[in-house]
């Protein structure tokens, strides 16, 4: 049966839902697509806010990405930690910034 969905999920996102050996998805592809759409939309939505934060705070790109990580984490967050890292990396890519470093310790949820 052909998949009618036209959304192409990038390998970097699919990897978040792949077994350690990389041979099997841990969730159905329909779930992966829904999560990808949420994460891509979040990254796109944050581009303007991140640019404004950079300008207003006078901090570095890294400072802005760190502040967004804190703001987007927590028990009420719609994103899992690995999805949040993907969103921030995608945001940096969209803005032409250096990708963020992975946090030394996962943020508490």
N, C-alpha and C positions, 0 to 999 in steps of 0.2 A: 504494500500500500504506500502510495506517495504521501509525503508529509506536505500538507498545504501551506504550512507556515513559511514565510519568505525571510524571516529574520535569521541572519547568519551570526551565530555566536562565535566570537574569536577564541582561538585555542587557549589564550591566557585566562579567559574566564571559565571555559570548560574544565580546565585543570583544577579549579577549585572544587569541582564535583566529581573528580576522578579518583579511583583507588590508588594507593601508593605505587603500585606497579604500572599505573597509567593505562590499564587495559579495559576498565569497566567504569561506567558512571555509577555514582552512589545514589543518584536521584533520577527520576524520569527526565527525558529531554524537555518535556513541556515545562517542568518545574525550573530547569536550568534557564530556559528562555525567559520565563517570567522574572526570575531573579536578575538576569542580565539586563532586561529592559529597565527594571527598577534602578540598578546600579549605573547604567549608562545615562539614564535620565538625571540621576542625582549628580553625576559628574558634569554633565552639560549645564544643569541648573546652577551649580556652584561656581562656574567660571567667572561670572560677573562679580559675585560676592567676594571671591578670592582676590580678584584684581583690586577691588575697592579696599579690602582689608590691607593689602600690601601698600597701597597708596596712603591710607589713613594712619596706619600704625608706624610706617617708616621702617618696619622690620624687614626681615629677609623672607624669601620665598619659603624656605624651610620652616621659619617661625609660623607663617600663615598655614602651611600644611599641618604642622603640629597642633595649632589651635583648632583647626577644623577636625582633626582626629579626636581631640578631647570633646569638642562640641557634638560630634556625631556618634560618640560611643555612650554606653550606659545601658541600664536595664530597659529603657523605653525605646532604644534604637531599633529601627527596622532592619539594620544590617548586622550580619555576623562579622567577626573580626577580620576574617580573610576577605570578605566582600568589601569591607571598609578600606582595607589596604589596596584592593584593586581600584576602588573609586578614587582614592587619593593619587594613585599612580596614573590613572586615566586623566584625572584633572590636571596633573602636572604636564602630561603629554599634550593636552588640549591648549594649555597656556604656554607651552614651549619652555617649561621649567625643568630643572633637574628632578628626577623621580625621588620621592621621599625614601628615607631609610626605614627599614622595618623597625617597629618598636622593640626595644630591648626586652621589655616585659609586656605581655598583653594587658590591656586596660581592664580594670574590673568591670563586671557587668552587673 
